[in-house]
Amino acid sequence: MDYRDGRFLVLGGTGFVGTHVARQLLDAGARVRITVHHRRPTFPHPNLEAVPCDILDPEQLARAMAGMDGAFHCAGRVGSAATTGARTPLGALETNLTLTFRILDAAWECRLPRLLVFGSVSAYPESDAPLREDELWRDEPHPAYRAYGWNRRYVETLAEYVHQSSDTRIALVRPTALYGPGDNFDLATCHVIPALIRKAVEKRDPLEVWGDGTEVRDLLHVADLARGCLLALDGLATCDPVNIGSGEGTSVRDLLGLVLRAAGHESARVVFDTGKPTSVPVRRVDVSKARDLLGFEPRHGLAEGIAETVAWYREQSHG
């Protein structure tokens, strides 16, 4: 599929992932429409069209989807370790599931040619080894992700149903832990990387870290995910799920070292608070499928990506 001069919709195009997907599409020569609800677009471009749209309104959603060659479902509410556990309020789970229902239904009704939908590596069972795509149903999700994990499994089930029963071809992507410019840096709701970056840039001393620092994650720059999404919609719109990640595991302690170095705060006294909520101890995924079928390889090294994100946050927070 040639993206040049194609028309593509990015649902949630003002959010963290959606903004980067829109940029990648524009760089590929596409004409891009993004839905705007609460936030304004973050950058101008002659081939970028922003349309007001409440995705929960079927008529508004159908108008936004009309005439598109494909769409990327980047809309939703994202939580952190403090908000995705067993006691999570149901609001975020309900919102995300309802948004996906509406989008899948509209794609079916509009006969949208292609749609990308996100699963989640949080739906995988616990494992110290890198997880392959076919291991999703091997066991329950980790207890910290039980509700959210089953939610994402159901999303994939719905996507498979629409793919099999309608004219819409669906790409299913399971992203790993993301970071990069444009992330959420609100300490009440953000993930570990933006939390550490904010504390380091603010020169907090002591600097508190949740957990004992041994937790391991596969960390991926959001621009690499966006590029992987374009590859998946083009080359794997078969509802065959694919992990998009770095393929490497990094501990929170090692991550912290990169953040402190990039922020110039290496002298900070670090306090690991094991009483604060964390999640699965190790989460790594096998990315050989993305490499073999899509030719996907990350382009951002972790150290360079963290330095870029620190610089972006410092500019945004200090003008």
Summary of the structure (lengths in Angstrom):
residues: 319
radius of gyration: 19.1
end to end distance: 40.6
largest distance: 58.5
contacts: 1108
relative contact order: 0.14
helix: 42%
strand: 18%
